[in-house]
Amino acid sequence: MVMNRLTDLNRRRFLQGTGIALALPLMESQLSRAEEHLDANPRRLVCIGNHLGYYPGNFFPETTGKDYKTSPTLQEIDAHRDDFTVFSNLDDGITGGHNGVKAFLSGIRKDESSGFPDKNMTMDQVAAEHVGSATRFPSITSGLGNGTDLCWTRSGVRIPPVNNPARLFEALFVQADAASIGKQRARLANRASVLDALRASAGELDGKLSASDRQKLDQYLTSVRSVEKQLQMSKVWLDRAKPTSPIKPVEDEERMHIEEIPLFYDLLTLALQTDSTRVATFEIPMAFRSSELEVGSYHGLSHHSKSEERLGQLQIVESYLMKQFAHFIGRMKEAQVFDHTAVVWGSGMGNGSSHSNRNLPVILAGGGMNHQGHIVCPPETHKRVPLSNLWLSTLQWFGVEAERFGKSTGTFSPMNLI
């Protein structure tokens, strides 16, 4: 099992004891928002999405408030119950089954995004733009296999996940040689030249366009400026040394096993602790391999038709996933970053058996928030609270000055959670 690869390492010791030694220096002249990011405890955001959701009958508690009776699925993280809130009756009115899952972090489906100024941009990317060049990686998108289309840029482009822990380890800790740095510098220069030419061409067109076309041009130029910022970020960090790894290099081998999840979570914890990034995501797809869990097809099990045998096997998978989430919370606490990290956890699939995107399983953890146990939002159609309201409040907690996000109608106000 993957966790055995790190048995020679006392995780608790290195996570608690090396925070100062591993922290990257932040040069004021090199930060786009220096005043906001010189805090010794900057705020962070982690988003975790599972494509197939969780069986509602085993996920949602039957009672509300801080003293709710835990459910079969949530009992795996019950030791941390004071540090998270679980929500009922939250969604953004999305339909489309598997296609609707893609809107979990945006509230907007790709095929309806043209009517929104930021298209189907996801909350992690909004947060990444806010961080700017304060960290080596504005965001890290990771996951098993092909992921679950969780992350989308301002221009409506999907960000595929890093699905190999060895590649993630290399990005975080392996120093590039001079030749590699030179090639990367040349690529950045070439991309900058192309962007200059595109911007010049767009400027020539501006006076000849209709109001509608000018709006499209503005959106295009916004995307160009976003890429330019990314180039500037890369230049800032190109020659700066990476932190020293407190763990042995991760072996490169065939991946996509569900047992890789603990290793991914350990690496993401290190990424946060070393301030290599302040925004991270992890994607769990509808299909994966397993060498330890004796279950059938995960996707097939989600279409359980309430079969006791299939529900029993599905619960094995869901309990495992929740147990690893508890592992992740524990690692972040040991690294002393949990109280400054908002962790968004859940799925854009409310019921895998019926392909429903309603009543989504949603948990918000960490961040030093006033967690309320189990919050039940109004189920009535005319009283429903959009999930985007919760995402907007989370982004505001992160420091993003925004009044709207996705399909929000305001901030999430029940019980002063955030």
DRENKOLGU-90927 format. One record per atom (N, C-alpha, C, O): x, z, y. Coordinates in steps of 0.02 Angstrom, whole numbers, plus 50000, padded with zeros to 5 digits. Example, Ala and Ser with C-alpha at 12.3 -4.5 7.8 and 13.67 -1.06 7.14 Angstrom:
BEGIN
506605039049716 506155039049775 506605039049835 507125042349834 506425035449888 506845035749947 506455039450002 506705040250057 
***
This chain:
BEGIN
500425000049940 500005000050000 500445000050062 500995002750061 500194997050117 500594996150177 500865002650204 501445002950226 500465007850203 500685014250234 501315016850200 501695020550232 501435015150137 502015017650102 502665014750130 503205017550118 502615009150167 503215006150195 503515010550249 504105009650267 503135015150276 503385019350330 503465026550307 503475031150349 503515027650241 503535034550217 504175038050236 504195044250239 504705034250250 505335037450269 505335039550342 505845042050367 504795038450376 504765039950448 504255045450461 503675044950439 504465050550495 503995055750516 503645053250579 503895054150635 503055050050570 502715046950627 502575052050683 502695050650742 502335057850663 502155062850713 502765064450757 502705065350817 503345064850725 503945066750762 504135061350813 504285062950870 504135054950791 504355049850839 503825048550891 503985046850948 503195049250873 502665047850923 502655053250976 502515051751035 502785059450957 502775064851006 503435065451044 503445067351102 503975063651010 504625065351039 504985059851076 505485061251109 504735053551073 505115048251104 504755044951162 504965039551184 504225047851187 503845044651240 504265043051301 504195037651329 504695047651323 505095046551382 505645041451367 505775037051408 505965042151310 506515037651294 506295030451287 506665025851303 505675029351263 505435022651251 505095019551311 504975013451312 504935023451361 504555020851418 504965015551455 505555016551467 504655009951473 504995004751510 504995006351584 504475008451610 505545005251619 505555006451691 505135001151726 505144995351708 504765003151777 504344998651816 504664997651884 504655002251926 504934991651896 505264990251959 504744988452012 504354983752002 504724992152066 504204991252117 504194984152144 503664981352156 504784981052153 504814974352181 504554969152134 504414963452154 504474970952071 504264966052021 503544966852000 503304963251956 503184971552029 502494972652010 502014969652061 502134969952121 501484966652036 500994963552080 500554968852113 500284967752167 500474974552078 500054979852105 500424986452096 500184990952062 501004987052127 501454992552113 501124999352124 501195003852083 500764999952181 500495006452198 500015009052144 499945015052134 499675004252109 499175006352060 499475008151993 499155011451952 500095005951981 500355006451914 500965010951907 501295010951855 501135014651959 501705019151953 501505025951927 501915030551922 500875026751911 500615032951883 500965034351816 501055029751775 501155040451805 501485042251742 501005041551683 501225040751626 500365041751696 499865041051643 499365035551660 498795036951676 499585029251657 499135023751675 498565023251625 498625025151567 498015020551648 497445019651604 497525013451561 497825008451582 497265013851501 497345008551452 496665006951421 496195010951424 496615001051391 495994998851359 496154995651292 496594991351287 495804997851240 495864994851174 495154992851151 494684996851156 495094986851125 494454984351100 494524982351027 494974978451009 494084984850985 494104983350913 493444980350893 492914983350904 493454974450863 492844971050844 492844969050771 493334966250745 492284970350737 492184968550667 491634963250664 491084964450689 491774957650633 491294952050635 490624953650604 490104951650630 490624957250549 490004958150511 489634964550527 489124966050495 489864968250576 489504974250594 489524979650540 489974979650498 489024984150542 488974989650494 488244990450474 487794989750516 488134991950411 487454992750388 487104998250428 487315004050426 486574996450466 486265001250512 486025007650478 486065013050507 485785007050416 485525012950381 486045018150367 485875024050358 486685016250364 487225020950352 487635022550414 488065026950414 487495018750469 487905019650529 487595024350580 487915029250600 486985023050601 486695026850657 486465033750635 486125034450584 486645038950673 486405045750658 485645046150668 485355042350706 485335050850634 484615051850640 484435056350698 483855056350720 484915060150723 484785064650779 485225062850838 485705058950831 485085065650897 485445063850957 485845069750985 485825075250959 486215068251039 486595073451073 487255075051041 487465071650993 487595080051067 488255081951042 488235084950972 488725084550935 487675087850954 487625091150889 487255086750838 486945089350792 487295080150846 486955075650800 487215076650729 487785078650718 486785075250681 486985075450611 487335068850595 487045063550603 487955069250573 488345063150562 488045058850507 487675061350464 488215052450508 487965047750458 488495046450405 489065048450415 488315043150349 488815041850297 489425038050322 489985039350299 489325033350369 489895029550395 490295033450446 490905033450445 489945036850491 490285040450545 490635046750521 491055049550557 490475049150461 490795055250437 491555054350430 491925059250429 491775048050425 492495046750419 492875048350483 493475049450481 492525048550540 492855050250603 492565056650633 492665058150692 492215060450592 491875066450618 492365071650645 492185075650688 492985071550621 493485076250646 493625075150720 493885079550754 493465069150745 493595067450815 492945067150855 492935064150909 492405070150831 491745069150862 491715071250935 491285068750972 492145075750957 492135077751027 492455072451073 492425073051134 492745067451043 493135062551081 492845055451079 493185050651096 492215054851058 491905048251060 491145049051069 490865054351057 490835043551089 490105043151095 489865037151056 490145031751062 489345038151017 489035032550980 488375030951014 488015035551035 488215024551018 487615022351055 487125018851008 487325015350962 486485019751021 485965016150987 485585011851038 485515013651096 485335006151014 484905001551053 485274998151110 484984996951164 485904996451100 486284992651150 486414985651125 486614984651067 486314980651168 486494973751156 486384969951221 486164972951270 486524963451221 486424959351280 485904953951269 485884948951303 485464955151219 484944950251206 485204943751177 484874938551181 485794943951147 486104937951119 485764936151053 485554940551015 485714929751039 485494927250974 486014922450947 486494920750982 485924920250885 486394915350858 486774917750797 487184914050770 486654923950774 486984926150713 487744926350720 488014929650765 488084922750676 488824922750678 489074920150745 489574922650771 488744915150773 488964912450837 488874917550893 489264917650941 488374921750887 488254926850938 488764932350939 488844935850989 489124933350883 489634938550879 490174937450932 490474942250956 490294931150948 490834929450996 490714932451065 491174932851105 490094934351079 489934936851146 489974944451151 489774947251201 490234947751100 490234955051099 490564958151161 490294962851189 491144955551182 491504958451238 491374954851304 491684956551355 490924950051304 490774946351366 490044946751385 489874946451445 489594947451336 488884947451349 488604940451360 488014939651375 489034935351352 488844928451367 489084923951310 489674923951294 488634920051282 488834915251230 489204909451261 489074907451318 489664906651223 490064901051247 489624895251271 489774892251322 489084893751235 488674887951252 488214889251313 487874884651335 488204895351339 487804896751399 488254898851458 488004900951510 488904898251449 489374901151497 489434897151561 489684899651611 489214890851561 489304886651621 488914889351681 489084887751738 488414893451669 488024896151725 488304902551754 488004905451798 488884904651730 489184910851754 489864909351786 490244905251759 490034912551842 490644910951877 491284912051836 491764908351843 491274917051793 491864918451752 491764916151680 492114918351635 491284911651670 491114909051604 491004914951556 490654919751573 491284914551496 491194919851446 491824924151441 492014926251386 492134925451498 492744929551500 492594936551473 492094939651491 493024938951429 492914945451397 493234951051437 493694949951477 492994957151425 493204962851466 493954964251459 494264966551507 494244962951402 494964964051393 495364959651440 495884961851467 495134953451450 495504948851494 495404950551568 495844949451608 494824953151585 494724955751653 495214961451666 495524961751719 495274965951618 495734971451624 496464969051628 496864971751666 496624963951588 497304961251588 497484958251656 498044959051679 497014954751687 497144952051753 497264957651804 497664956951849 496904963151795 496994968751840 497684971851833 497994973851882 497934972251772 498604975151760 499144970751791 499644973251816 499044964151788 499534959651816 500204960051780 500224960151719 500744960251818 501414960151789 501704967151780 502314967851773 501284972151779 501524979051771 501814980251702 502224984751692 501614976251653 501864977051585 502114970251559 501934965051586 502524970551507 502794964351479 502234959751455 502264953651466 501734962551423 501174958751398 500534961051434 500324966751424 500234956851475 499604958751507 499084961051456 498684965451470 499084957851397 498654960051342 498964957851277 499344953051274 498784961351224 498984959451156 498354958651114 497964963251106 498264952651088 497694951151044 497954950750973 498384946650958 497684954850929 497924955050860 497334955350812 496764956450833 497464954350748 496924954750699 497114951950632 497664949350623 496664952350585 496754949550518 496534942250518 496034940450549 496914938050483 496714931150473 496584927550539 496974927950586 496014923950541 495824920250601 495424924550650 495194921950701 495334930850634 494984935350680 494244933750684 493944931150637 493944935550740 493224934750748 493044932150818 492504933750844 493494928050848 493364924950914 493164930250965 492684929451002 493544935650967 493364941451009 493554940551082 493214943151126 494104936951096 494404936851163 494384929951194 494574924951163 494144929651258 494064923251293 494324924051364 494214929151397 494664918851389 494954918851456 494434917051509 493864915351493 494644917551571 494214915851627 493974908551624 493434906951647 494384904151596 494204897151591 493814895551527 493694889651513 493624900651489 493224899551430 493614897351369 493344894051324 494254899151366 494684897251310 494784903251265 494944908751289 494714902251201 494794907751153 495534909451143 495954904951141 495684915851138 496364918151124 496414920051050 496094924951030 496784916351010 496844918050939 497264924350930 497714925650970 497124928250878 497504934450868 498174933450835 498264928850795 498644937750851 499264938350812 499064941650746 498864947450746 499134938050691 498884940550627 499434942450578 499304943550519 500044942850602 500614944750561 500964950750593 501244950050647 500954956550561 501284962450591 502024961350606 502294964150654 502354957150567 503054955750579 503154952250646 503624953650683 502694947650662 502734944050727 502594948850784 502904948450837 502124953450774 501974958250826 502564962950837 502734964450895 502864965250784 503464969450789 504014965750827 504334968650871 504114959450810 504634955450842 504504954850917 504964955450957 503884953550935 503714952851006 503844959351044 504064959251102 503714964951012 503784971451046 504514973751051 504704976651101 504914972550998 505554976050994 506164971650982 506724974050994 506094965550961 506684961350944 506914957651007 506534953951037 507554958651025 507834955351083 507984948051068 508284946451016 507784943551111 507934936451102 508654935051121 508934938451165 508974930051088 509654928351106 509664923951168 509144921751192 510254922851194 510324919151257 510044912051252 509734909551300 510144908851195 509894902051187 509134901851189 508834897451220 508824906651155 508094906951154 507814908251224 507314905351244 508144912851261 507924914451329 507984908251373 507554906951415 508534904451364 508634898351403 508084893251391 507844890051437 507894892351328 507364887651310 506694889951340 506304885851365 506574896451337 505954899051365 505924898051440 505404896551468 506504898951473 506534897951545 506394890651563 506054889251613 506654886151523 506534878951534 505804877251525 505524873251563 505484880151474 504774878851462 504354881451521 503884878051542 504534887251546 504164889851603 504234885351664 503754884351701 504844882651675 504954878251731 504544871851724 504264869351773 504514869151663 504134863051651 503394864251663 503054860051693 503144869851638 502434871351647 502274872251721 501744870251743 502724875351758 502614876251830 502584869551865 502174868751911 503004864751845 502994858151876 502334854651863 502054851451908 502084855151803 501444852051786 500884855151828 500454851551854 500884861751835 500374865151875 500414863051948 499894862251981 501014862151974 501094859852043 500764853152053 500414851952102 500874848552005 500584841852009 499824842052005 499474838452041 499564846251960 498844846851953 498524849652016 497994847352037 498844854552047 498584857652107 498574852652165 498114852552205 499104848552169 499144843552222 498594838252214 498284836252264 498474836152152 497954831152140 497264833952157 496844830452185 497154840352140 496514843452154 496414843952230 495854843052254 496944845352267 496884845852340 496694839352372 496324839252421 496934833752345 496754827152372 496024825452361 495724821852401 495734828152307 495034826752292 494544830852332 493964828952340 494764836552357 494304841552385 493824838752437 493224840352436 494074834752483 493654832252536 493174826852516 492754824752556 493214824352455 492804818752433 492264820952384 491914816652356 492194827452373 491744829852320 491104832752349 491074834952406 490584832652307 489954835752324 490024843352318 490524845852293 489514846952341 489534854252337 489604856552265 489974861252251 489234853352220 489264855252149 489954854052121 490224858152084 490244848252138 490914846652112 491444851152143 491934852852110 491354853052206 491834857752237 491824864452201 492344867652194 491224866552180 491184872852143 491574872352077 491924877052058 491494866652043 491874865651981 492624865551995 493014868151956 492814862452052 493514862152069 493784869152083 494344870752064 493384873352117 493594880252130 493714884052065 494204887752059 493274882952016 493354886251952 493994883851918 494354887651886 494124877351925 494724874451895 495354877351928 495824879251893 495354877751994 495934880352029 496034887752014 496604890152012 495494891352003 495544898351983 495914898951917 496334903351907 495754894451870 496094894351806 496834892751815 497264895651782 496984887951859 497684886151873 498064892051900 498614893551879 497754895551949 498084901451978 498204906851925 498704910351927 497724907451878 497814912351824 498414910751782 498804915151764 498504904351766 499084902251726 499724903351766 500234905551739 499704901951831 500294902951872 500504910351872 501104911851870 500014914851875 500164921951873 500504923751807 500974927751805 500264920651753 500564922051688 501294919651687 501724922951658 501434913951719 502124911551723 502554916451762 503124917851742 502294918951817 502664923751857 502804930051817 503354932851820 502304932351778 502404938251736 502964936951686 503394941251675 502964931051655 503474929551605 504164929551636 504644932151607 504224926751697 504874926651730 505124933751745 505714935151738 504664938051766 504844944951783 505164948351723 505654952051730 504874947251663 505084951051604 505594947351560 505824950051510 505764941151579 506174937051535 506854940151519 507084939951462 507174943151570 507844945851560 507854953451552 508394956451548 507274956551550 507264963751544 507274965851470 506904963051429 507684970651454 507764972751384 507114975851357 506754979251393 506984974651294 506414977651261 506594984751238 507184986251230 506094988951227 506244995751203 506524995651132 506414990851095 506885000851115 507155001451047 506605003751000 506225008351016 506555000650943 506035002550895 506205008950859 506775009850837 505725013550853 505835019650815 505685018750741 505755023450702 505475012850721 505325011550650 505745005650626 506005001750666 505805004950561 506174999450532 505804992850544 505184992950551 506164987150547 505824980750556 505294979550502 505374981550444 504754976450522 504214974950476 504374968550439 504554963550470 504304968650373 504464962850333 503954957250344 503354958450353 504214951050344 503784945250352 503564942850282 503984941050241 502924942950270 502664940950205 501944938450213 501664938750268 501664936050159 500974933550162 500504939150183 500554944750158 500054937550229 499634942750259 498894941650245 498704937550203 498484945250281 497754945050282 497464950250235 496864949950221 497854954950211 497584960350170 497284965750215 497574967350267 496724968450195 496404973650234 496854979850239 496804983750286 497294980750189 497754986450191 498284985850246 498664990650257 498314980250281 498774979550338 498524983250400 498914984350446 497894985150401 497604987950462 497984994150487 498114994550547 498164998950444 498535004750471 499185002850505 499375005950555 499534997850479 500154995750510 500024992550577 500394993850625 499514988450582 499334985550647 499184991150697 499414990950754 498804996150676 498635001550722 499245005450743 499295007650800 499725006450697 500345009850716 500725005850768 500985008650816 500754999150759 501114994950806 500764994750874 501094994750926 500104994550874 499744994550937 499835001250974 499885001351035 499875006650936 500015013150967 500695013051001 500765015551057 501195010250968 501855009750997 501855005251059 502195006551108 501454999851056 501414995351114 501134998951175 501374997951231 500645003351164 500375007251219 500865012551242 500955013651302 501175015851194 501625021451211 502235019051250 502465022551296 502505013251232 503085010551267 502905006951331 503335004351365 502265006651347 502005003051405 502184995651402 502274992451453 502234993051341 502324985851332 501684982151351 501714976451372 501114985551344 500474982951366 500014988751380 500134994351358 499484987351419 498974992451430 498294989951407 497784993351415 498284984051379 497664981051354 497794978051285 498234973751278 497424980251235 497524977751167 496864976851132 496384980351145 496844972051087 496244970851046 496444970150973 497004968350957 495964971550930 496064970550858 495424967750828 494884970350840 495494962350789 494924958650762 494904959050685 495404958050651 494314960650659 494204960950587 493724955350568 493144955550588 493944950450529 493534944550515 493024945850459 492974951450433 492644940650441 492144941350389 492444940350319 492094941150269 493074938550316 493394937550251 494114940050253 494464938950302 494324943450200 495004945750194 495144947250121 494694947550080 495784948150107 495984949950039 496094957450034 496214960750085 496064960049973 496194967149963 496514968049894 496274965449844 497054971849893 497384973349830 497174980149803 497354981949747 496794984049842 496624990849823 495884992149818 495664996149776 495484988849861 494764990149860 494424985649809 494444979449815 494114988649759 493794984849706 493084983049727 492594986149706 493034977949770 492374975749794 492334968149791 492834964749783 491724965649797 491624958449798 491754955549866 492074958749908 491504949549878 491584946149942 491274950249998 490684952149993 491664951750050 491414955750105 490814952350138 490304955550152 490864945850150 490304942250180 489694942350134 489134943250156 489824941550069 489274941750021 488934948550019 488324948950013 489334953850025 489054960550024 488624961950085 488144965750082 488794958750141 488404959850202 487694957150194 487234959450228 487604952250149 486924949750132 486674953550071 486584950750017 486574959950081 486444964450025 485724964450001 485584966349944 485244962250044 484524962450028 484324969350003 483864970049962 484674974450027 484554981450010 484664983049936 484384987849910 485064978949904 485264980249835 485704986449834 486204986849871 485534991449793 485924997649791 486644996349771 487104999449798 486754991749724 487434990349702 487844987349759 488414989449771 487554982349794 487924979149849 488024983949907 488554984049938 487514987949922 487584992849977 488124997949961 488495000150005 488184999749897 488695004449877 489395001549887 489845004949911 489474995149869 490124991949879 490264990749953 490834991449976 489744988949990 489834987950062 490044994450096 490454994350142 489775000050073 489955006450102 490685008150090 490995011550131 490955005850034 491665006950020 492095003650074 492565006550100 491914997350089 492294993650140 492204996950209 492694998050245 491584998450227 491455001150293 491765008050302 492005009750356 491765012050249 492085018650253 492835017850262 493155021650299 493125012950228 493845011750235 494015009750306 494485012350335 493615005150335 493735002950403 493675008750452 494075009350499 493175013050442 493085018750486 493645023850477 493855027050525 493875024550416 494425029250403 495055026950440 495435031050466 495165020450443 495745017850479 495665018550554 496155019450590 495045018250578 494925019650649 495105026850664 495405028250716 494925031450619 495125038450628 495885039150628 496165043050667 496215035350586 496945035150583 497225033050652 497695036050677 496915027950682 497145025350746 497055030550801 497495031550842 496475033850801 496355039150851 496895044550844 497165046950893 497035046550781 497535051650770 498225049550795 498575053650824 498405043250784 499065040850807 499105040950883 499615042950912 498565038850916 498565038850989 498605045951017 498925047151068 498275050650983 498325057551005 499035060050997 499285063551042 499355058550943 500045060550932 500515057550985 500995060751006 500355051351005 500765047951055 500595050151125 500915048051173 500085054451132 499875057151196 499645051651244 499765052051304 499315046551217 499025041251259 498265040951253 497945037451292 497975044651207 497265044051192 496835046051252 496335042751267 497015051451286 496605053851342 496615049151402 496215050051448 497065044351401 497095039451455 496935032351430 497055027451464 496645032051370 496475025651340 495735025451322 495495029651284 495375020651349 494675019551329 494675014851269 494955009351272 494365016951215 494345012951154 493635010551143 493185014551130 493535004051147 492895000851134 492894998551062 493344994951041 492405000651024 492384999250952 491684996850933 491194999750956 491644991650891 490984989550870 490954982450846 491444979850818 490384979250857 490274972450831 489714969050870 489264972350896 489764962450872 489224958550901 488684956950850 488194953450865 488764959550789 488264958750735 487924965450724 488244970350706 487264965550734 486894971750724 486694972850652 486684978450627 486514967350618 486314967750548 486544961450513 486254956050522 487074962050473 487354956250440 486884952950391 486924946950379 486454956850361 485994954150310 485494949350340 485314944350309 485264950750402 484774946450435 485084942350492 484734938850528 485744942850501 486094939350555 485824941250624 485804936950668 485624947350633 485354949550697 485914951850743 486384955350722 485864949950806 486344952150857 486054957550902 486294958650957 485534960850878 485204966250915 485424973050889 485684973650834 485324978250931 485484985150911 486174985650880 486254987350821 486674984150920 487364983650895 487664990450882 487504995350916 488114990850832 488494997050822 489034997550875 489474993250878 489005002550917 489475003150973 489725010350979 489335015050977 490385010950985 490695017450997 491175016751056 491545011751061 491175021551101 491665022051154 492045028551144 491735033851142 492705028051138 493105033951123 493655034951175 493845030251210 493915040951179 494495042551220 494365042451294 493805043451317 494895041251332 494855040551404 494735046951443 494635046651503 494735052751409 494585058951444 493885059151472 493755062651521 493425055451441 492735054951466 492305060751443 492505064651400 491735061351473 491255066551457 490825064251398 490245062351407 491115064251339 490775061451281 490165065551261 490165071651264 489645061851239 488985064851229 488735064351158 488135065151146 489175063151110 488945062851040 488575056551025 488875051251017 487915056951021 487485051151006 486995050151063 486555054351074 487055044551098 486595042751151 486115037351127 486335032051104 485475038651130 484965033751110 484675030651173 484325034051211 484805024351184 484535020851242 483815018651228 483625018251170 483425017251280 482725015351270 482655009251226 482995004251238 482215009451175 482125003651131 481634998451159 481634992751137 481215000551207 480704995951234 481034990151271 481534991051306 480744984251262 481034978251292 481114978951367 481644977151394 480614981451402 480644981751475 481084987451501 481204987951561 481324991751456 481744997351476 482464996851449 482875001151463 482604991651411 483254991251377 483834991051426 483794988151480 484384994251406 484994994351446 485474989151418 485654989451359 485694984251458 486164979251432 486834982451412 487074987051445 487114980051358 487774982351337 488284980951393 488764984751402 488184975551430 488644973851484 488684979351536 489194979851571 488164983451543 488194989051589 488744994051569 489104996651610 488784995251503 489294999751478 489984996851488 490455000351505 490044990251477 490694986951486 490894987251560 491484988251576 490414986251606 490564986551677 490824993451696 491314994051733 490494998651672 490715005451687 491415006751659 491815010151691 491545004151600 492205005051570 492745001551611 493285004251621 492594995551635 493074991951677 493184995651743 493754995851767 492664998451771 492755002351832 493175008551819 493585010351861 493075011751761 493505017451742 494235015151739 494685018851758 494335009051714 495015006251707 495335004951775 495945004751781 494915004051826 495175002751893 494974996051921 495164994351978 494594992151883 494374985551907 493824986451958 493324989751945 493904983452016 493404983852068 492904978052059 492994972652087 492394979252019 491904974152004 491204977152009 491104982951992 490734973152032 490044975452038 489614972651982 489064975051970 489864967451949 489484964351894 489954962351839 490544960951851 489694962151779 490074959451722 489574956951671 489084960351655 489684950851647 489234948051597 488514947851622 488374944951674 488074950951585 487364951151603 487164958151628 486594960251619 487634961551658 487494968351681 486954968451735 486884963651774 486584973851737 486094975051790 486294981051832 485934983151877 486874983651818 487144989551853 487644992951808 487834990151757 487844998951826 488305002651783 487905006651732 487295007351737 488265009351682 487945013251630 487905020451654 488425023751663 487305022951665 487225029451698 487015035351654 487075041051676 486755034251593 486495040051556 486985045651548 487525044751520 486805051451573 487145057751560 487865058051586 488275061951562 488015053851637 488675054051669 489245053851618 489705057851621 489205049051573 489715048351521 490385046551552 490895049651535 490395041651597 491025039151624 491095041151697 491595039451729 
***
